[in-house]
């Protein structure tokens, strides 16, 4: 038997030079230590029990989490990590993973233009008291979007700092960006020194990537008139909550965000006093379990402190890949706007083909066309050349011509294909991609992207002509397109692989071709050009839209819990597009489901007055964790006090969530929910059910009568299957209607047996 020390950890020797080490996070939950020093001292003590000495413990420790929760990250052997995991004072030990970034018309499309027209303040100026923390790549302080004009003094509740660093001083913060910090120890432990990457970076909160400036300005950017990307998407740029404040936490470098750095940023942000946390990154699938994910762990403590955490669902294109799926996180999918960026092709026979691109370049004349497959360099197959990869095209054949290329896989980068064509002397590129045809991109030469139908017409023309020619037109911004919104092709889908009874994602918001502030030193996404505003796509872009709405809601309803704000956003979402049909999903406009968009497309103005909310608190979350098999020792450390599961644990489908999911339905089942009324006077709500195919649904009571605001009423939903669903989910909805408010919850059921 191994001897245990006072920390309750089996004693093992320190790592030898030959033992393989990794970067681990040791998460220990809540703490009652009086100060940071005592937390760090105790962290070193428990760490010394496996390294062999206090000095070695100090050497291997990287981050200490001391403010909002307790833990540390350290370089450990697998054996040392396992020994720490067995300690009664530890909730979980997990490898520090690397997350990836999930990379103004949008606010007009969402219907929130009126409160901010002509630089006027919103209906309530209390939004200026709301502070949104953004964990990302930093921000570009000189951008007009981060001007503090019109803002008063910084709210006294904020305890953060403006940390100086490379090309960055405390003067770079202001009344808009009230704090800025940066974190890199975890990144360097995994990837080596930042200098080894060779690209431009600043060892400070200054943004060298652009992604962080983009997300932050989408949330709370100041009103800036006459903004565009080389004339595209011209208009007024503004955040959804332009009078909210920003606190910047730079934890992402070169498109990568390390778990240990993320957790350190969240530890600071919670303690600093932010109201909202916006996180546009996530782990690659499969999603780690709740307490082996830095985002989930940090968000749990944020939730307990009343902070709304909004996070992107990911860009993985396929089912069962949704990221950041803990029920205390607001998980955001991506959808389109009613706006396109058309870069059409004018063929030599006067035919016009519709293309999509972010192409500011003008062709003065037509050029010859050649398929990449017909321009293969000797030794390269026609198939490989058709993809226009590096060193596959023969300059003798492509010089002075527009090259027609094909997308090989979903993650192909069209910019690299354009560079390959340019190096071969080509003057333009037409890219055939039937899957991601509406996602705008920039390249070094005139470029456009076409779908399958246009590709067939182009190929027919090229085959019919001895010397086919074409001209690629500069991009034209087209508004009021239909149908919109649509769920984007790249947006990660459910079901939730951790707890399938919790429908994920929760909501969708604009994430396709979004214009926002940028870092002028970041040129990769702008085809080598320096720009102050850029257009990019991803759930990274949809997440800050939801964060902004959460900020406005927080200002209107400062006493509301994160769960209530989440419920208001979810239950007021829309599921119809601007043609009054159910929202579809790209690329083929098939009908979307709750696993695509959650409760639907965000409706900001309706969310301000939802009528009813599905609320839950920390105790409800603990009971939910009991249903997932959490151990008493884990729960005690999570909460910092003795915590026990009830003798009869509620199933996870009875968690008071705004959506309703049952993933393993064997026969008839009853599901319970409680709603809280927020209105004036007596009101009656009546239940309406959109029945999932093959399932009978009964709501009891079918009428809810409220007499005063804040009143809570419960109801039961009985599901009786009439047939199995053959291993697939079937979908429906429950809507409570008062004649004024409609409070809608999606339903997802997997009927295994009768």
Secondary structure, DSSP 8 states (H G I E B T S, - for coil): ---B-TTS-B------TTS-EEEEEEEEE----SSHHHHHHHHHHHHHHHHSSHHHHHHHEEEEE-SSSEEEEEEEEHHHHHHHHTSTT-SEEEE--EEEE---HHHHHTT--GGGGGG---S-GGGGG-EEEEEES-B-TTSGGG--TT--S--TT----B--BTTB-GGG--SSEEEEEE--HHHHHHH--GGGG-S---SSSB-SSSHHHHHHHHHH---EEEEEETTEEEEEE--TTTTSEEEEEE-EETTEEEHHHHHHHHHHHHHHT-SEEEE-EE--SS---GGG-HHHHHHHHHHHTT-EEEEE-----STT------TTSEEEEEE--SEEEE--EEETTS-EE--B-------SS-EEEEEGGGSB-TTS-HHHHHTT-TT-B-HHHHTTEEEEEE--STT--HHHHHHHHHHTT-SEEEEE-SSSTT-----SSEEEEE-HHHHHHHHHHHHH-TT-EEEE---EEEES-SS--EE-TTS-----SS-TTS-S--EEEE-SSEEEE--TT--GGGTT---SEEEE-SHHHHHHHHHHHHHHHHHH-TT--HHHHHHHHHHT-B-B-TTSSB-EETTTTEE--HHHHTT-B--HHHHTT-SEE----HHHHHHHHHHTT--HHHHHHHHTS-----SS---GGGS--SSEEEEEEES-EEEEEEEEE-SSS-EEEEEEEE--TTEEEEEESSEEEE-STT-EEEEEEEEEESS--TTS-EEEEEEEE-SS-EEEEEEEEEEEE-
